[in-house]
Amino acid sequence: MQRRDFRCFHRLRVRWAEVDMQKIVFNGHYLMYIDNAMSEYWRALALPYEASMHALDGEMFVKKASLEYHASARMDDTLDVGMRCARVGNSSCLFEAGIFSGDRLLVSGELVYVFADPVAQKSRPVPQALRDIITAFEAGEDTAEVRTGDWNALGRDAGRLRTAVFVTEQGIPAEIEADALDATARHAVVYNRLGQPIAAGRLLQEAPGVGRIGRLAVDRSVRGTRWGRKLLDALVDASRTRGDREVQLHAQGNAEGFYRRAGFAVVGEPYEEAGIAHVLMARRF
């Protein structure tokens, strides 16, 4: 088992509470590390776990878990936990995990999950949709797509995501979040392979030759993966394609680093909007 065998990784740092009297990670904590990486695997599939399992009319239950220890992790070590699906059977999936320190394999593991009725907890065949998503991901394919269009085409899904993020989560008044500009904006929504919207944003015409990206919202259960960047890149491409020479956005303070990594630079002083710190950023073509 080597790092290159995995497409999905979860990085963590060993905490004091996780080491034993020998000053190495207590053996049972490795299963917790793998369980955390399993959540990352669902995010990599672009599947908000709870909503996706509801749509698939089932639940994944652990049937068997086994570990093999090769070396020990210690306090403050940075570990990368790789996850992959090795096999999808009739009603079960075999997942393999590798816990690495650099390129050194410390622990390998196998977990058998069974797809089952969440109430009766009786096994069911793995839905073809889930089987296809896992197979596509392990083959290196993308598991989500960006669709662009007007408010009539995408407004229902975009509005639902924006309400969840800006109104429910951040406490922004609904009358501020929704405005008349939606009717003329170019919208983009990222959909997973179950047809569920997981990210949304819009592109406005700020001035001749200048676009403005805004209302970027990502479902909280899949944040930290590449879906927000996929959405942003699609809106940037739409601005460039229509001939804009520059695209701007009003970034929330805690997202400034995300936009910097996408090629945006700060061009204004920080300010406050709806009680949240913002800064104007721009990217020239």
Sequence and secondary structure as in RCSB ss.txt:
>XXXX:A:sequence
MQRRDFRCFHRLRVRWAEVDMQKIVFNGHYLMYIDNAMSEYWRALALPYEASMHALDGEMFVKKASLEYHASARM
DDTLDVGMRCARVGNSSCLFEAGIFSGDRLLVSGELVYVFADPVAQKSRPVPQALRDIITAFEAGEDTAEVRTGD
WNALGRDAGRLRTAVFVTEQGIPAEIEADALDATARHAVVYNRLGQPIAAGRLLQEAPGVGRIGRLAVDRSVRGT
RWGRKLLDALVDASRTRGDREVQLHAQGNAEGFYRRAGFAVVGEPYEEAGIAHVLMARRF
>XXXX:A:secstr
  GGG SEEEEEE  GGGB TTSBB TTHHHHHHHHHHHHHHHHTT  HHHHHHHHT EEEEEEEEEEE S  BT
T EEEEEEEEEEE SSEEEEEEEEEETTEEEEEEEEEEEEE TTT  B    HHHHHHHHHHHTT  SEEEEEE 
HHHHHHHHHHHHIIIIIIIT   HHHHS GGGGTSEEEEEEETTS EEEEEEEEEEETTEEEEEEEEE GGGTTS
SHHHHHHHHHHHHHHHTT SEEEEEEEGGGHHHHHHTT EE S  EEETTEEEEEEEEE 
